[in-house]
Amino acid sequence: MAIILSNNDLNVESISSPLPTRPRMSHGILTLVLPEKQNLYDAYMPFVKGGGLFIETNRDFHLGEEVFALLQLMDEVDKTPITGKVIWMTPKSPQNGKKQGVGIQISSEDQSLTKKIETYLAGVDAGIQTQTL
């Protein structure tokens, strides 16, 4: 069975317009559970503009890809939904005991989360070595 379309049936404008440049999202939702302040300190990336989080995962991502995650901080019952952009990737079989995963830059819409994280980490000894670096 063949479908035949005439030029009148096609919307040429929609076909010739460029595809949106939105990053691909095909990995579902990631989950990050940080039960202790040390876990939060290890995952948080304060050197990233707007804040960032390292999420351990064995999924493959691309730089710039948009990511959705659910974050559970310490004694909080509810998980906080966050969006971000992949800015860092630690590949499979990393060197020096590093964990495989992605670093995400927290989106500007979630800056209240960045402030909450920084409040939790206020007063933490800055001399502690992080796992993400």
PAZAPA-4460 file (N, C-alpha, C; in steps of 0.05 Angstrom, whole numbers, plus 32768, in hexadecimal, padded with zeros to 4 digits):
% residues 133
    n_x    n_y    n_z   ca_x   ca_y   ca_z    c_x    c_y    c_z   seq   type   mol
   8011   7FE9   8000   8000   8000   8000   8012   8019   8000     1      M     A
   800D   802B   7FEE   801D   8043   7FEC   800B   805B   7FF3     2      A     A
   8017   806F   7FFF   8009   8088   8005   8015   809D   7FF3     3      I     A
   8004   80AA   7FE3   800D   80BE   7FD1   8003   80D9   7FDA     4      I     A
   8015   80EC   7FDD   800E   8107   7FE6   8015   811A   7FD0     5      L     A
   8005   812E   7FCD   800A   8143   7FBA   8018   815A   7FC9     6      S     A
   8023   816D   7FBB   802F   8185   7FC7   801B   8194   7FD9     7      N     A
   8001   8192   7FD2   7FED   819F   7FE2   7FE9   8193   7FFD     8      N     A
   7FF0   8179   8000   7FEE   816B   8019   8005   8170   802C     9      D     A
   801B   817A   8022   8033   817E   8032   8035   819A   803C    10      L     A
   803E   819D   8054   8043   81B8   805E   8061   81BC   805B    11      N     A
   8069   81C7   8044   8086   81CA   803E   8094   81DB   8052    12      V     A
   8087   81EF   805D   8094   8200   8071   809E   81F0   8089    13      E     A
   808D   81DE   8093   8095   81CF   80AB   80AB   81BA   80A4    14      S     A
   80AC   81B1   808C   80C0   819E   8084   80DB   81AB   8081    15      I     A
   80DB   81C3   8076   80F5   81D0   8070   8100   81DF   8088    16      S     A
   80F0   81E4   809D   80FA   81F3   80B4   810D   81E1   80C4    17      S     A
   8122   81EC   80D0   8135   81DC   80DE   8129   81CE   80F6    18      P     A
   8134   81B7   80FD   812B   81A9   8115   8133   81B9   812D    19      L     A
   8124   81B7   8143   812C   81C6   815B   8148   81BC   8165    20      P     A
   8157   81CE   8171   8172   81C7   817A   8172   81BE   8197    21      T     A
   815B   81B6   81A1   8159   81AD   81BC   8169   8193   81C0    22      R     A
   8177   8190   81D6   8187   8178   81DB   8174   815F   81DC    23      P     A
   817F   8149   81D5   816F   8130   81D6   816B   8127   81F3    24      R     A
   8154   811B   81F8   814E   8111   8212   8143   80F5   820F    25      M     A
   8153   80E0   8214   8149   80C6   820F   8150   80B3   8226    26      S     A
   8158   80BD   823D   8162   80AC   8252   814F   80AA   826A    27      H     A
   8138   80B7   8269   8126   80B6   827F   8130   80C7   8296    28      G     A
   8128   80C1   82AE   812E   80D1   82C5   8144   80C3   82D6    29      I     A
   8158   80D2   82DD   816D   80C8   82EE   8165   80CD   830B    30      L     A
   8170   80BE   831D   816B   80C1   833A   8185   80C5   8348    31      T     A
   8186   80D9   835A   819E   80DE   836A   8195   80E0   8387    32      L     A
   819E   80CD   8397   8198   80CC   83B3   81B2   80D3   83C3    33      V     A
   81B0   80E8   83D2   81C8   80F1   83E2   81C0   80F2   83FF    34      L     A
   81C4   80DB   840D   81BA   80D8   8428   81CA   80E7   843D    35      P     A
   81E3   80EE   8437   81F3   80FC   844B   8200   8115   843E    36      E     A
   8209   8127   844F   8215   8140   8446   822E   813A   8436    37      K     A
   823D   8126   843D   8256   811F   842E   824F   8117   8411    38      Q     A
   8239   8108   840E   8230   8100   83F3   8229   8118   83E2    39      N     A
   821B   812C   83EF   8214   8144   83E1   822D   8154   83DA    40      L     A
   8240   8155   83EC   8259   8163   83E7   8268   8157   83CF    41      Y     A
   8268   813C   83CF   8276   812E   83B9   8269   8132   839E    42      D     A
   824E   8135   839D   823F   8137   8384   823D   8153   837A    43      A     A
   823E   8167   838C   8239   8183   8384   8251   818E   8376    44      Y     A
   824D   819D   8361   8262   81AA   8352   825E   81C9   8353    45      M     A
   8269   81D6   8367   8265   81F3   836B   8274   8203   8356    46      P     A
   8287   81F8   8348   8296   8206   8333   8286   820A   8319    47      F     A
   826F   81FD   8317   825E   81FF   8300   824B   8216   8303    48      V     A
   8249   8227   82EF   8237   823F   82F1   821B   8235   82F7    49      K     A
   820F   823F   830C   81F4   8237   8314   81F4   821D   8324    50      G     A
   820A   8211   8328   820C   81F8   8337   820A   81DF   8325    51      G     A
   8216   81CA   832E   8214   81B1   831F   8214   8199   8331    52      G     A
   820C   8182   8327   820C   816A   8336   8218   8153   8325    53      L     A
   8227   8142   8332   8231   812A   8325   821E   8114   832C    54      F     A
   8214   8106   8317   8201   80F0   831B   820E   80D7   8311    55      I     A
   8212   80C3   8322   821E   80AA   831A   8209   809B   830A    56      E     A
   8211   8092   82F2   81FF   8083   82E0   8210   8074   82CB    57      T     A
   8206   805E   82C2   8214   804F   82AC   8207   8055   8291    58      N     A
   81F4   8067   8290   81E7   806F   8277   81FA   8081   8267    59      R     A
   81F8   8080   824D   8208   8091   823B   81F9   80AB   8235    60      D     A
   8206   80C1   8237   81FB   80DB   8232   820C   80EA   821F    61      F     A
   8202   8100   8215   8211   8112   8203   8214   812D   8211    62      H     A
   822A   813B   820D   822D   8155   8218   8217   8167   820D    63      L     A
   820B   8177   821F   81F6   8189   8217   81DA   817C   8219    64      G     A
   81D9   8162   821E   81BF   8155   8220   81B0   815E   8239    65      E     A
   8196   8162   8237   8186   816A   824D   817F   8151   825E    66      E     A
   8181   8154   8278   817D   813D   828A   8169   8145   82A0    67      V     A
   8158   8131   82A6   8145   8134   82BC   814D   8122   82D2    68      F     A
   814C   812B   82EB   8154   811A   8301   8142   8120   8319    69      A     A
   8140   810C   832B   8133   810F   8344   8149   810E   835A    70      L     A
   814A   8122   836A   815F   8125   837E   8152   8122   839A    71      L     A
   815E   8110   83AA   8155   810D   83C5   816C   8115   83D7    72      Q     A
   8169   812B   83E6   817D   8135   83F7   8179   812C   8414    73      L     A
   818E   8121   841F   8190   8119   843B   8175   8110   8447    74      M     A
   816B   811E   845B   8153   8115   8469   8139   811E   845D    75      D     A
   813A   812A   8445   8121   8133   8438   8111   811B   842E    76      E     A
   80F8   811B   8433   80E6   8105   842A   80E1   8106   840C    77      V     A
   80DB   811E   8402   80D4   8122   83E6   80ED   8124   83D5    78      D     A
   80EA   811A   83BC   80FF   811D   83A8   80FA   8137   8399    79      K     A
   8110   8145   8393   810E   815E   8384   8114   8159   8367    80      T     A
   8101   8160   8355   8107   815D   8338   811A   8174   832F    81      P     A
   812E   816D   831F   8140   8181   8315   8145   817C   82F7    82      I     A
   814C   8191   82E9   8154   818E   82CD   8170   819A   82CB    83      T     A
   817E   8190   82B8   8199   819A   82B4   81A4   8192   8298    84      G     A
   81BC   819A   8293   81C9   8195   827A   81E3   8186   827F    85      K     A
   81E8   8171   8270   8201   8162   8274   8219   8173   826B    86      V     A
   822B   8177   827E   8243   8187   8279   825D   8177   827F    87      I     A
   825A   815F   8288   8271   814F   8291   8269   8132   828E    88      W     A
   827B   8122   8284   8276   8105   8282   828E   80F6   828C    89      M     A
   828A   80E3   829E   829F   80D1   82A5   8298   80B6   8298    90      T     A
   82A9   80AC   8286   82A1   8095   8275   82A3   807B   8285    91      P     A
   829A   8065   8277   829C   804A   8282   82BA   8044   8288    92      K     A
   82BE   8035   829C   82DA   802D   82A4   82EC   8045   82A9    93      S     A
   82E3   8058   82BA   82F4   806F   82BF   830D   8068   82CE    94      P     A
   8321   807A   82CC   833B   8076   82D9   833A   8081   82F5    95      Q     A
   834D   807A   8305   8352   8084   8320   833A   8082   8333    96      N     A
   832A   806C   8330   8314   8068   8343   82FD   807A   8340    97      G     A
   82FB   808A   832A   82E5   809C   8325   82CC   808B   831F    98      K     A
   82B5   8096   8323   829C   8089   831D   8291   8092   8303    99      K     A
   8284   807F   82F4   8278   8086   82DB   825F   8097   82E0   100      Q     A
   825B   80AC   82D0   8244   80BC   82D4   8245   80D6   82C3   101      G     A
   8233   80E8   82CA   8231   8102   82BC   8230   8118   82D0   102      V     A
   823C   812F   82C8   8239   8147   82D7   8224   8158   82C8   103      G     A
   8211   8162   82D7   81FC   8173   82CB   81FD   818F   82D7   104      I     A
   81F9   81A2   82C6   81F6   81BE   82CF   81D9   81C2   82D5   105      Q     A
   81D3   81CA   82EE   81B7   81CE   82F7   81AC   81E5   82E7   106      I     A
   8193   81E1   82DD   8187   81F6   82CC   8180   820F   82DD   107      S     A
   817E   8225   82CF   8178   823F   82DC   815D   823E   82EA   108      S     A
   814A   822D   82E1   8130   822B   82EE   8132   821D   8309   109      E     A
   8148   820F   830E   814B   8200   8327   8160   820D   833A   110      D     A
   8164   8227   8338   8178   8234   8348   8172   8234   8366   111      Q     A
   8158   8231   836D   8151   822E   8389   815D   8215   8395   112      S     A
   8160   8200   8384   816D   81E7   838D   818B   81EC   8392   113      L     A
   8198   81FC   8381   81B4   8202   8385   81B8   8211   839F   114      T     A
   81A6   8223   83A6   81A8   8232   83BF   81A4   821F   83D7   115      K     A
   8191   820C   83D4   818C   81F9   83E9   81A5   81E7   83EE   116      K     A
   81B1   81DE   83D8   81C9   81CD   83DA   81DF   81DD   83E8   117      I     A
   81E3   81F6   83DF   81F9   8206   83EB   81F3   820C   8409   118      E     A
   81DA   820E   8410   81D3   8211   842D   81DA   81F8   843C   119      T     A
   81D4   81E0   8431   81DB   81C7   843E   81F9   81C5   8442   120      Y     A
   8208   81CE   842E   8225   81CB   842E   8234   81E2   843D   121      L     A
   8225   81F6   8446   8232   820C   8454   8241   8202   846C   122      A     A
   825A   8209   846F   826A   8201   8486   8278   81E6   8482   123      G     A
   8274   81D8   846C   8282   81BF   8467   829F   81C5   8463   124      V     A
   82B1   81B5   846E   82CE   81B9   846B   82D6   81B8   844E   125      D     A
   82E0   81CF   8444   82E8   81D1   8428   8301   81C1   8422   126      A     A
   830E   81B6   8436   8326   81A6   8431   8321   818A   8429   127      G     A
   8307   8181   842A   8300   8166   8424   8303   8162   8405   128      I     A
   8310   814C   83FD   8313   8145   83E1   82F8   813C   83D6   129      Q     A
   82EF   8146   83BF   82D6   813D   83B2   82DC   8125   83A0   130      T     A
   82C7   8116   839A   82C9   80FF   8389   82C6   8106   836C   131      Q     A
   82BA   811D   8366   82B4   8124   834A   82CC   812F   833B   132      T     A
   82E0   8138   8349   82F7   8144   833B   830D   8130   8336   133      L     A
***
